[in-house]
């Protein structure tokens, strides 16, 4: 089965009682949904409901047709052999098989019929004997949570997490049909925050012609989406919350459009057409007076005016931040650009300010707060100009008999081989990714994982997308880092470190 996530969600079509105990009618539904899956290229599953009715209903109540659900269950009963036939039919159509067992026999049927995914209904999500039995089946589990207190969802997760190959928790509202005002889709975000290592989906019973809920749920990152399905015929009618195949197609397409509209999570470079449009609207930099060759070009001898001649290499206002030097005499009102000026050096203040902006963004993403009295320094092994390539941000939160630091790696930043004679340190990855190499052996840190580097052990680390790491160590002593590269070792400590005073102050920049 293909892996499902927010970029490729699983669409669950619940046959429920829509097969009406009629195998041929169920096959017709499968046929039409198979066409929908082919046309939309969606990962689509057909879900049964399993109950061994001979044991599921108490013998004293089997003849009570006045009880709504007993009458429905018995009147639409399929035998295990019928489900076996339908499961094979679904697999032949290249759809995913799925079932909701309401009793232990139903779980056994999931095993015997090789059902790919087990669904736990909201009504069974605190049926702990059944949940524990499902955990032993060794299959991916999707569990609905309608009506549960958050503590009950915690218990559900506790009983299944790491005991099943994949666990997905579904926000669900058990109202049939459910109006938009009762959907409470913010719960998707609530569950994502509480269970960040699980997939969170959406299963409810809105009217089939409404598409706003699936658009919102997709936008919130739902990894699985569920609806009841069926087909109207002269013999069979549908309830108010069951979708026909053409409505399932519209439902899937609405989710697809939402994903396309959302685009990338990480901020990509702007498209060329967007850059060109913005450049056409910017102001360009012009000489306010004659500027002599070798003279600094800045706000004192330039002015800004529309248009920006960007195709000719003219600088816009944001490009005056560095230290620019005229490479030739520039007459008054002449455009300033790459043809007549060059950036000599980038000031230390500009480099540090840029790093602080990135640092604040990473700590905000990681939801890590720093105590105001913490000391921050940029450790740059080959100079501040190459900090984005080699270096790290060290935030010393406490340093006495023991020390606590927050180590921040910017994306694609490397910290070279070194060891400590006095300090022993333990790293814990709080956010992002980091590969740590100790004495030549690579170790990819997992979030929350601890790794201790002993005194005298050579170690280095780097991050692909950025990392926030907590370091707990014995007392940190300046100058206790010994580098493999002699060019780093020959530098004085002051040449390798740039302290940032009052970096948390709003007016730092």
C-alpha positions in Angstrom: 0.0 0.0 0.0 1.3 3.5 -0.8 2.2 5.6 2.2 -0.3 8.3 3.0 0.4 11.8 4.5 -0.8 15.3 4.1 0.7 15.5 0.6 -1.0 12.2 -0.5 -4.0 11.7 1.8 -6.0 8.5 2.1 -9.6 8.9 1.0 -11.8 6.5 3.0 -15.2 5.4 1.5 -17.3 3.7 4.1 -19.8 1.3 2.6 -21.4 1.0 6.0 -24.9 -0.3 5.3 -25.0 1.1 1.8 -24.4 -2.4 0.4 -27.8 -3.3 1.9 -26.6 -6.9 2.3 -26.4 -7.0 -1.5 -23.0 -8.2 -2.8 -23.8 -7.2 -6.4 -24.9 -3.7 -5.3 -21.7 -3.4 -3.3 -19.7 -4.4 -6.4 -21.4 -1.7 -8.4 -20.3 0.9 -5.8 -16.7 -0.5 -6.0 -16.8 -0.3 -9.8 -17.8 3.3 -9.9 -15.3 4.3 -7.1 -12.5 2.5 -9.0 -13.2 4.8 -11.9 -13.1 7.8 -9.6 -9.7 6.7 -8.2 -8.3 6.2 -11.7 -9.4 9.6 -12.9 -8.3 11.5 -9.8 -5.2 9.4 -9.1 -6.3 9.3 -5.5 -5.3 6.8 -2.8 -8.8 5.4 -2.1 -9.9 2.7 0.3 -13.2 0.9 0.6 -14.2 0.2 4.1 -16.4 -2.6 5.5 -18.0 -2.9 8.9 -17.4 -6.3 10.6 -19.6 -7.8 13.2 -20.2 -11.4 14.0 -23.9 -10.9 14.5 -24.4 -14.4 15.8 -22.4 -13.4 18.9 -22.4 -9.6 18.7 -26.1 -9.1 19.5 -27.2 -10.5 22.8 -29.5 -13.5 22.3 -32.3 -11.9 24.2 -32.5 -9.0 21.7 -32.1 -10.6 18.3 -35.8 -10.4 17.6 -36.2 -6.8 18.8 -36.9 -5.1 15.4 -38.2 -2.1 17.3 -34.5 -1.3 18.2 -33.2 0.7 15.2 -29.6 -0.6 14.9 -30.5 -4.3 15.6 -33.0 -4.2 12.7 -30.4 -2.5 10.5 -27.6 -4.9 11.3 -29.6 -8.0 10.8 -31.4 -6.8 7.6 -28.2 -5.9 5.9 -26.1 -8.9 7.1 -23.4 -10.3 4.9 -21.6 -13.5 5.6 -17.8 -13.7 6.1 -17.6 -15.4 2.7 -19.4 -12.4 1.1 -16.8 -10.1 2.6 -14.0 -12.3 1.4 -15.4 -12.1 -2.2 -15.8 -8.3 -1.9 -12.2 -7.9 -0.5 -10.8 -9.8 -3.5 -12.9 -7.7 -5.8 -11.6 -4.4 -4.2 -8.0 -5.5 -4.5 -8.5 -6.5 -8.1 -9.6 -2.9 -8.7 -6.3 -1.7 -7.1 -8.1 0.0 -4.2 -7.2 -0.3 -0.5 -9.1 -2.7 1.7 -10.2 -1.4 5.1 -12.6 -2.6 7.8 -14.0 -1.5 11.1 -14.3 -4.5 13.4 -16.8 -4.0 16.3 -15.8 -7.2 18.1 -12.9 -9.5 18.4 -14.2 -11.8 15.7 -14.2 -8.9 13.4 -10.5 -8.4 14.1 -9.9 -12.0 13.3 -11.7 -11.5 10.0 -9.4 -8.6 9.2 -6.4 -11.0 9.6 -8.0 -13.9 7.7 -9.2 -11.7 4.8 -5.9 -9.8 4.7 -7.6 -6.5 5.1 -4.9 -3.8 4.8 -6.0 -1.2 7.4 -8.1 -1.5 10.5 -10.4 1.3 11.5 -11.6 1.9 15.0 -15.0 3.6 15.2 -15.7 6.4 17.6 -18.1 4.2 19.5 -15.3 1.7 20.1 -12.5 4.1 20.8 -12.8 3.5 24.6 -13.6 -0.2 24.2 -10.2 -1.1 25.7 -10.4 -4.9 25.3 -11.2 -4.5 21.6 -8.4 -1.9 21.2 -5.9 -4.1 22.9 -6.9 -7.0 20.6 -6.6 -4.7 17.5 -3.1 -3.7 18.6 -2.0 -7.4 18.4 -3.1 -7.7 14.8 -0.1 -5.8 13.5 -1.9 -3.7 10.9 -2.0 0.1 10.3 -4.8 1.6 12.4 -7.1 4.6 11.8 -9.1 5.6 14.9 -12.0 8.1 15.2 -12.5 10.2 18.3 -16.0 11.6 18.3 -17.4 12.2 21.8 -14.1 11.4 23.6 -12.5 13.6 26.2 -8.9 14.5 25.5 -7.8 12.1 28.3 -9.6 9.3 26.6 -7.8 10.1 23.3 -4.5 10.0 25.3 -5.4 6.5 26.5 -6.3 5.4 23.0 -3.0 6.7 21.6 -1.1 5.1 24.6 -2.6 1.7 23.8 -1.7 1.8 20.1 1.4 4.0 19.6 4.4 2.0 18.5 2.4 -1.2 18.7 1.0 -0.8 15.2 2.9 0.0 12.0 1.1 3.3 11.4 -1.4 5.1 13.6 -3.8 7.9 12.4 -6.1 9.7 14.7 -9.3 11.1 13.1 -11.1 14.2 14.3 -14.8 13.1 14.1 -18.3 14.5 14.9 -20.9 11.8 15.3 -23.9 13.8 14.2 -25.9 12.4 11.2 -25.9 14.6 9.1 -23.5 17.2 10.6 -23.9 20.9 9.9 -20.8 23.0 9.1 -21.2 24.9 12.3 -20.8 21.7 14.4 -17.6 20.4 12.6 -15.1 22.1 14.9 -12.2 21.6 12.5 -9.8 23.4 14.7 -9.5 20.1 16.6 -7.3 18.9 13.8 -4.7 21.4 14.8 -5.3 20.6 18.5 -4.6 16.9 17.8 -1.5 17.7 15.7 0.0 19.7 18.5 -0.7 17.0 21.1 0.4 14.1 19.0 3.1 15.5 16.6 4.4 12.1 15.7 1.0 10.8 14.5 -1.0 11.5 11.4 -4.3 13.4 12.0 -7.3 13.0 9.7 -10.9 14.1 9.5 -14.0 11.8 9.5 -17.5 13.1 9.9 -20.9 13.2 8.3 -21.4 16.5 6.6 -23.9 16.7 3.7 -22.4 15.3 0.5 -22.8 18.4 -1.6 -20.7 20.6 0.7 -17.0 20.9 -0.1 -15.8 23.6 2.3 -15.0 21.1 5.1 -12.7 19.0 3.0 -10.9 22.1 1.8 -10.4 23.4 5.3 -9.3 19.9 6.6 -6.8 19.5 3.8 -5.5 23.0 4.5 -5.0 22.1 8.1 -2.9 19.1 7.1 -5.3 16.1 7.3 -3.6 12.9 6.2 -6.9 10.9 5.8 -10.4 11.9 4.9 -13.6 9.8 5.3 -17.1 9.8 3.9 -20.0 7.4 3.7 -20.7 6.3 0.1 -23.5 4.6 -1.8 -25.5 4.6 -5.0 -29.2 5.5 -5.4 -31.3 3.0 -7.2 -35.0 2.1 -7.6 -34.5 -0.5 -4.9 -32.2 1.5 -2.5 -32.3 5.0 -1.3 -29.5 7.0 0.5 -29.4 8.8 3.8 -28.5 12.5 4.1 -24.8 12.0 4.8 -23.9 9.4 2.1 -22.1 10.6 -1.1 -22.6 9.1 -4.5 -19.5 8.4 -6.7 -19.8 11.7 -8.6 -19.8 13.6 -5.3 -16.8 11.6 -4.1 -15.0 12.7 -7.3 -15.9 16.4 -6.4 -14.8 15.8 -2.8 -11.4 14.4 -3.9 -10.9 17.2 -6.5 -11.7 19.9 -3.8 -8.9 18.4 -1.6 -6.5 18.3 -4.6 -7.2 21.9 -5.4 -6.6 22.9 -1.7 -3.2 21.1 -1.8 -2.2 22.8 -5.0 -3.3 26.2 -3.6 -1.3 25.6 -0.4 1.9 24.9 -2.3 5.2 24.3 -0.5 5.6 24.5 3.3 9.2 25.8 3.1 9.5 29.2 1.4 10.8 28.7 -2.1 12.5 31.3 -4.3 10.1 33.6 -6.1 9.0 32.6 -9.6 10.8 34.6 -12.4 7.5 36.2 -13.5 6.9 37.4 -10.0 10.4 38.9 -9.6 10.1 40.7 -13.0 6.7 42.2 -12.0 8.1 43.4 -8.6 11.2 44.8 -10.3 9.0 46.8 -12.7 7.4 48.4 -9.7 10.6 49.2 -7.6 12.5 52.5 -7.4 16.1 52.6 -8.8 19.2 54.2 -7.3 20.6 57.3 -9.1 23.6 59.6 -8.5 22.6 62.7 -6.5 25.8 64.4 -7.5 29.0 63.5 -9.3 30.6 60.5 -7.6 34.3 60.0 -8.1 36.0 56.6 -8.8 36.9 54.9 -5.5 34.3 56.9 -3.5 31.9 55.2 -1.3 28.3 55.0 -2.7 25.6 55.4 -0.1 22.5 57.4 0.9 24.4 60.6 1.1 25.3 60.8 -2.6 22.4 58.9 -4.2 18.6 59.2 -4.5 15.8 56.8 -5.3 13.4 57.3 -8.2 11.1 55.3 -10.4 11.7 53.3 -12.6 14.2 50.6 -11.7 16.3 49.7 -14.8 16.8 46.2 -13.5 17.5 44.7 -16.9 20.5 47.0 -17.1 21.7 45.9 -13.7 20.6 49.0 -11.7 20.5 48.6 -7.9 17.2 49.0 -6.0 17.0 50.5 -2.6 17.5 47.2 -0.7 20.9 46.7 -2.4 22.5 49.7 -0.7 23.0 47.9 2.6 26.5 46.7 1.9 29.6 48.9 1.4 29.6 50.0 -2.3 32.5 51.6 -4.0 32.4 53.4 -7.3 34.6 51.7 -10.0 34.4 54.7 -12.3 33.4 58.4 -12.2 29.5 58.6 -12.1 27.8 61.7 -13.3 24.7 63.2 -11.6 21.4 61.4 -12.3 23.2 58.4 -13.8 21.8 55.0 -12.6 23.9 53.2 -10.0 24.5 49.5 -10.6 26.8 46.7 -11.3 28.4 48.5 -14.3 29.8 51.3 -12.2 30.0 50.1 -8.6 31.2 47.1 -6.6 30.5 45.8 -3.1 33.8 45.9 -1.3 33.0 44.3 2.0 29.9 43.3 3.9 30.0 45.0 7.3 30.1 43.0 10.5 27.0 44.7 11.7 25.1 43.6 8.6 26.3 40.0 8.9 25.4 39.8 12.6 22.0 41.4 12.0 21.2 38.9 9.3 22.1 36.0 11.5 20.0 37.3 14.4 17.0 37.5 12.1 17.5 33.9 11.1 18.1 32.9 14.7 14.9 34.5 15.9 13.0 32.7 13.1 14.4 29.3 13.9 13.8 29.6 17.7 10.2 30.8 16.9 9.6 27.7 14.6 11.1 25.5 17.3 9.0 27.1 20.0 12.2 27.5 22.2 12.3 30.4 24.6 15.6 31.8 25.9 16.2 33.5 29.3 17.0 37.2 28.8 20.3 37.0 30.6 21.6 34.3 28.3 24.9 35.0 26.6 25.0 34.5 22.8 28.0 34.3 20.5 28.6 33.4 17.0 31.3 30.7 16.7 33.0 31.2 13.2 35.9 29.0 12.4 36.9 30.5 9.1 35.9 34.1 9.7 32.5 35.8 10.1 32.2 36.1 6.3 32.0 32.3 6.0 29.7 31.8 9.1 26.8 30.5 7.0 29.1 27.7 5.8 31.1 26.9 8.9 30.1 27.8 12.5 27.3 27.6 15.0 25.3 29.9 17.3 26.1 29.2 21.0 23.6 30.4 23.6 24.9 30.0 27.2 21.8 29.9 29.4 23.7 28.8 32.6 27.4 28.1 33.4 28.6 27.2 36.9 29.3 23.7 38.2 27.4 22.5 35.2 26.4 24.3 32.0 23.4 24.5 29.8 23.6 25.8 26.3 21.3 26.0 23.3 23.2 25.2 20.1 21.6 26.5 16.9 22.7 25.3 13.5 21.6 27.2 10.4 20.5 25.3 7.3 23.5 23.6 5.6 25.9 24.8 8.3 28.8 22.7 9.5 30.8 22.6 12.8 34.3 21.1 12.2 36.1 18.4 14.1 37.3 19.2 17.6 37.5 17.8 21.1 37.4 19.0 24.7 39.9 18.1 27.4 37.8 19.4 30.3 34.2 19.3 29.2 31.9 16.3 28.8 28.7 17.2 27.0 25.3 15.6 26.3 23.3 16.7 23.3 19.5 16.5 22.9 17.9 17.4 19.6 14.9 19.6 20.3 14.0 20.6 16.7 15.2 20.0 13.1 17.9 17.6 12.0 21.5 17.0 12.9 24.1 14.5 12.0 26.8 14.0 14.7 30.1 12.3 13.9 32.1 11.0 16.8 35.5 9.5 16.2 34.6 8.9 12.6 31.2 7.2 13.3 28.1 9.0 12.0 25.0 9.3 14.1 21.8 10.9 13.0 20.1 12.4 16.0 16.3 11.8 16.3 14.1 14.5 18.0 14.4 14.0 21.8 17.4 11.6 21.5 20.3 12.0 23.9 24.0 11.5 22.8 26.9 12.0 25.2 30.4 13.1 23.9 33.1 12.2 26.3 36.3 14.1 27.0 38.9 13.7 24.3 36.4 12.4 21.7 36.7 14.0 18.3 33.3 15.2 17.1 31.7 17.4 14.5 28.2 18.0 13.4 26.1 19.6 10.6 22.5 20.2 9.7 20.6 20.1 6.4 17.5 22.1 7.3 18.6 23.7 10.6 18.6 22.4 14.2 18.1 23.5 17.8 20.0 21.3 20.3 20.2 21.5 24.0 23.6 20.9 25.4 24.1 19.9 29.1 27.7 19.6 30.2 30.3 20.0 32.9 31.4 23.6 33.4 32.2 25.3 30.0 35.7 26.7 30.0 36.8 29.2 27.3 39.6 27.8 25.1 38.8 24.2 25.8 38.0 23.4 22.2 40.9 21.8 20.2 40.5 21.7 16.4 41.8 19.2 13.9 42.4 21.9 11.3 45.6 23.8 12.3 44.3 27.0 10.7 41.5 27.1 13.2 43.7 26.1 16.1 46.1 28.9 15.4 43.5 31.6 15.9 43.0 33.4 19.1 39.6 32.8 20.8 38.6 36.4 20.1 39.1 35.7 16.3 36.7 32.8 16.4 33.9 34.3 18.4 31.6 37.3 18.0 29.5 38.1 21.1 26.0 39.6 20.5 25.0 41.9 23.4 21.4 42.5 24.2 20.4 40.4 21.2 16.8 39.9 22.6 16.2 43.6 22.8 13.6 44.8 20.3 15.9 47.7 19.2 18.9 45.4 18.5 18.5 45.7 14.8 
